[in-house]
Structures are given as structure tokens and as C-alpha cells.
């Protein structure tokens, strides 16, 4: 299965990313990808996307990672809601579940 995801490049403490189409089973560190379809530099707040190629890969069946999905939604390439990328902590969920509702008389 093909996936569109980030491939980290750049110096230590200065990350920048390539946006690549890769087989899901291949590790990002391997550097073997089908095609580079853009770049992202969060420090400078700039992104370059090859919109035609991204639309092509999505039409072929490639699935975007959650971070890429949110980027494509913000660039208006996808009509969908953003996905929560970070997981909620289990401690907060358990505390909310175990807290008994107060009864006022």
C-alpha cells in the first residue's frame, strides 16, 4: 500500500522534511521512495507542494499520513476535517471516567 508521508532531512535541531510517496512497509530511514512530491520547513513556515502529482497519487489510491492529511486540508487540496495527530494521555481519560458525577439536593 502506498502512503504519502514526511521524510526528515536537515541538520541536527534544524529539521526540514521531504513529502514523499513510499510503500508503507518501507522505513522512512531507508530513503527508498517512489516520488518526491513536495517539501516542508516548519521553522521557516514554508511548504512547497506539487499539487498535480499529489492529486494523481491520491487518485491512484495512496493514503496520506495524518500530518500530511492536515497539511492538504489547510492547503485546500482535500475537503475533509483535520485529524487529531497527537494522542490524548491515558491519565486524563481515566481521571475523567472515574470521577463520579456530583448530585445536588
Backbone bond lengths (Angstrom), bond angles and torsions (degrees), N, CA, C in turn:
res aa  C-N    CA-C-N  psi(-1)  N-CA   C-N-CA  omega(-1)  CA-C   N-CA-C  phi
1 X - - - 1.429 - - 1.532 108.73 -
2 X 1.303 115.96 134.87 1.454 121.17 179.79 1.523 110.67 -88.70
3 X 1.325 115.65 144.30 1.452 121.39 179.71 1.532 108.45 -138.20
4 X 1.327 115.86 144.69 1.460 121.87 175.20 1.515 106.22 -100.10
5 X 1.347 116.62 118.68 1.454 119.35 -176.20 1.517 111.83 -147.67
6 X 1.326 115.68 178.34 1.453 122.05 -178.33 1.527 110.72 -88.77
7 X 1.334 115.81 142.94 1.459 123.12 174.56 1.520 106.28 -123.82
8 X 1.332 117.51 114.64 1.456 121.37 -173.39 1.512 111.47 -74.70
9 X 1.333 115.03 132.57 1.464 122.11 173.34 1.522 106.83 -135.27
10 X 1.298 117.65 176.25 1.456 120.39 176.24 1.513 111.86 107.11
11 X 1.328 114.72 172.95 1.452 121.52 -178.40 1.530 111.09 -76.78
12 X 1.320 114.81 172.50 1.452 121.05 175.63 1.527 108.87 -63.24
13 X 1.312 117.33 133.66 1.467 125.05 -178.57 1.526 113.46 63.62
14 X 1.326 118.70 11.38 1.461 122.43 174.65 1.528 108.73 -134.16
15 X 1.332 117.12 66.78 1.461 118.34 -174.21 1.520 112.58 -74.51
16 X 1.306 114.43 142.37 1.456 122.23 166.40 1.521 105.04 -138.97
17 X 1.306 115.94 161.71 1.460 119.44 -170.61 1.511 111.36 -132.04
18 X 1.341 115.78 145.15 1.455 122.32 166.22 1.518 106.35 -95.61
19 X 1.314 116.60 143.91 1.457 120.96 173.29 1.517 105.79 -100.20
20 X 1.316 116.72 115.79 1.460 121.25 -171.62 1.524 111.40 -126.76
21 X 1.323 114.67 156.90 1.466 122.80 172.20 1.522 105.81 -103.40
22 X 1.328 116.08 123.42 1.460 120.75 -173.82 1.526 109.17 -145.28
23 X 1.332 115.61 156.43 1.456 120.56 173.12 1.526 107.92 -68.85
24 X 1.313 117.82 135.49 1.456 122.56 -174.23 1.526 112.73 -60.92
25 X 1.309 117.22 -28.30 1.461 120.62 -176.79 1.527 112.82 -77.07
26 X 1.339 118.16 -15.97 1.456 121.50 -177.41 1.523 109.43 -89.15
27 X 1.317 116.36 135.08 1.456 121.47 -179.88 1.527 110.66 -68.25
28 X 1.316 116.59 150.67 1.458 121.26 179.32 1.522 110.61 -67.96
29 X 1.326 117.29 -29.69 1.454 121.30 -178.87 1.528 112.14 -71.84
30 X 1.339 117.58 -19.14 1.461 120.71 -178.21 1.526 111.36 -66.32
31 X 1.330 117.68 -31.14 1.459 120.76 177.89 1.515 113.73 79.49
32 X 1.339 118.15 8.27 1.461 121.55 178.71 1.523 108.35 -97.36
33 X 1.323 116.10 110.28 1.454 118.98 179.81 1.518 109.33 -136.65
34 X 1.330 115.86 159.11 1.460 121.62 -177.78 1.529 111.16 -72.03
35 X 1.331 115.55 -48.07 1.454 119.19 -175.73 1.525 110.03 -158.58
36 X 1.322 116.02 144.24 1.459 121.81 172.93 1.524 107.56 -92.47
37 X 1.342 116.98 123.43 1.464 120.57 -175.66 1.529 112.89 -114.67
38 X 1.317 117.55 7.79 1.458 119.01 177.32 1.508 111.90 167.88
39 X 1.343 114.56 -176.80 1.453 120.69 177.22 1.518 108.64 -144.77
40 X 1.335 115.01 159.31 1.453 121.26 -176.85 1.513 108.42 -144.91
41 X 1.331 116.19 129.12 1.460 121.74 175.27 1.519 106.80 -128.26
42 X 1.328 116.69 102.68 1.461 120.49 -175.81 1.526 111.84 -73.68
43 X 1.334 118.76 -27.17 1.457 120.77 179.71 1.530 110.85 -65.49
44 X 1.328 116.62 -41.14 1.465 121.41 178.72 1.526 112.24 -92.36
45 X 1.326 116.86 -2.77 1.466 123.80 -179.57 1.519 111.65 55.54
46 X 1.329 115.38 49.87 1.460 119.48 177.44 1.524 109.50 -132.33
47 X 1.312 114.89 144.77 1.452 120.67 176.82 1.518 108.87 -140.44
48 X 1.316 115.21 141.47 1.461 121.62 177.27 1.523 106.78 -123.05
49 X 1.320 116.11 122.04 1.458 121.15 -177.94 1.519 109.82 -123.48
50 X 1.331 115.99 138.61 1.465 121.44 171.00 1.533 105.75 -92.00
51 X 1.324 115.96 89.62 1.466 121.78 -169.97 1.524 112.67 -62.15
52 X 1.337 117.59 -36.89 1.466 120.21 179.70 1.522 111.21 -63.63
53 X 1.333 116.27 -44.11 1.466 119.77 -178.68 1.529 111.23 -69.83
54 X 1.338 117.33 -35.57 1.467 119.95 178.32 1.519 109.54 -65.63
55 X 1.325 117.34 -42.68 1.466 120.37 177.51 1.522 110.75 -62.47
56 X 1.349 116.75 -38.99 1.456 120.15 178.09 1.529 110.75 -61.54
57 X 1.340 117.26 -49.81 1.455 120.51 -176.93 1.532 111.41 -65.24
58 X 1.326 117.42 -34.73 1.459 119.38 176.09 1.527 111.04 -67.01
59 X 1.345 116.86 -36.29 1.465 120.09 178.74 1.522 111.69 -70.00
60 X 1.320 117.23 -29.29 1.465 121.60 178.66 1.526 110.98 -75.24
61 X 1.342 117.30 -23.32 1.461 119.72 177.29 1.510 114.70 124.01
62 X 1.326 118.73 7.01 1.458 120.62 177.85 1.524 109.24 -70.86
63 X 1.324 116.24 138.91 1.458 121.96 -179.07 1.531 109.46 -102.19
64 X 1.336 118.97 131.73 1.469 120.15 176.97 1.526 110.98 -78.32
65 X 1.333 116.17 145.34 1.468 120.11 172.69 1.522 108.08 -68.03
66 X 1.334 118.76 164.29 1.470 119.26 -179.13 1.529 114.01 -57.05
67 X 1.324 118.17 -39.89 1.470 120.81 179.19 1.519 110.94 -66.12
68 X 1.315 117.24 -42.64 1.459 121.39 178.87 1.521 109.81 -68.71
69 X 1.322 117.52 -37.67 1.466 121.10 177.01 1.530 110.09 -57.13
70 X 1.350 116.59 -47.26 1.458 120.82 179.65 1.523 111.39 -64.60
71 X 1.329 117.80 -36.90 1.466 121.52 177.33 1.525 110.47 -65.00
72 X 1.328 117.10 -42.53 1.466 121.00 -179.68 1.529 111.15 -68.26
73 X 1.325 117.46 -33.51 1.463 120.47 176.19 1.524 110.08 -67.03
74 X 1.336 117.02 -42.34 1.465 119.84 -179.59 1.530 111.66 -69.93
75 X 1.336 117.99 -27.09 1.468 122.24 176.40 1.526 111.59 -87.68
76 X 1.334 116.97 0.52 1.467 124.80 178.18 1.535 112.93 63.46
77 X 1.340 116.39 33.94 1.463 120.83 171.58 1.521 111.09 -89.69
78 X 1.329 116.66 -23.00 1.467 122.04 177.34 1.525 108.70 -122.56
79 X 1.325 115.64 142.15 1.460 120.99 173.85 1.520 107.89 -102.22
80 X 1.327 115.20 87.70 1.458 121.06 -179.38 1.520 108.64 -157.23
81 X 1.323 115.60 174.64 1.452 120.17 175.23 1.524 108.93 -87.47
82 X 1.326 115.96 155.74 1.450 120.49 176.39 1.525 109.67 -70.75
83 X 1.327 115.49 154.28 1.454 122.99 -179.09 1.526 108.52 -102.74
84 X 1.317 117.82 139.65 1.464 121.38 174.44 1.526 107.78 -71.60
85 X 1.328 116.58 113.51 1.462 120.98 -174.24 1.520 111.06 -82.75
86 X 1.336 116.91 -41.47 1.461 120.28 -177.10 1.517 110.22 -87.43
87 X 1.321 115.09 140.52 1.453 120.36 179.73 1.520 109.89 -79.16
88 X 1.337 116.12 147.30 1.452 120.96 175.81 1.520 108.80 -78.74
89 X 1.322 116.46 147.83 1.459 119.24 -178.54 1.520 110.16 -71.51
90 X 1.308 116.20 144.61 1.460 121.48 -178.27 1.520 111.32 -70.65
91 X 1.334 117.35 -30.76 1.461 120.61 -178.57 1.523 110.72 -62.87
92 X 1.323 117.41 -42.61 1.459 120.51 -179.61 1.525 110.86 -67.32
93 X 1.333 116.71 -38.84 1.458 120.36 179.63 1.525 110.59 -66.13
94 X 1.350 117.15 -42.18 1.459 120.80 -179.92 1.522 111.03 -67.04
95 X 1.328 116.89 -39.69 1.468 120.25 179.98 1.524 110.85 -64.12
96 X 1.312 117.28 -39.30 1.458 121.20 178.72 1.528 110.88 -69.19
97 X 1.333 117.08 -34.51 1.463 120.82 -178.68 1.525 111.82 -75.11
98 X 1.331 117.83 -36.22 1.464 120.75 -176.12 1.519 112.57 -84.17
99 X 1.298 117.61 -17.56 1.463 120.85 179.38 1.532 108.79 -67.53
100 X 1.323 115.57 120.51 1.461 119.95 -178.98 1.509 109.71 -78.67
101 X 1.324 117.70 142.46 1.468 119.22 177.14 1.529 110.41 -69.18
102 X 1.323 115.40 138.39 1.446 120.25 -178.94 1.529 110.30 -79.85
103 X 1.326 115.66 140.09 1.461 121.05 179.19 1.523 107.40 -108.55
104 X 1.297 115.33 122.12 1.461 120.33 179.19 1.540 108.72 -101.68
105 X 1.330 114.90 130.63 1.464 119.12 -178.72 1.505 111.89 -100.03
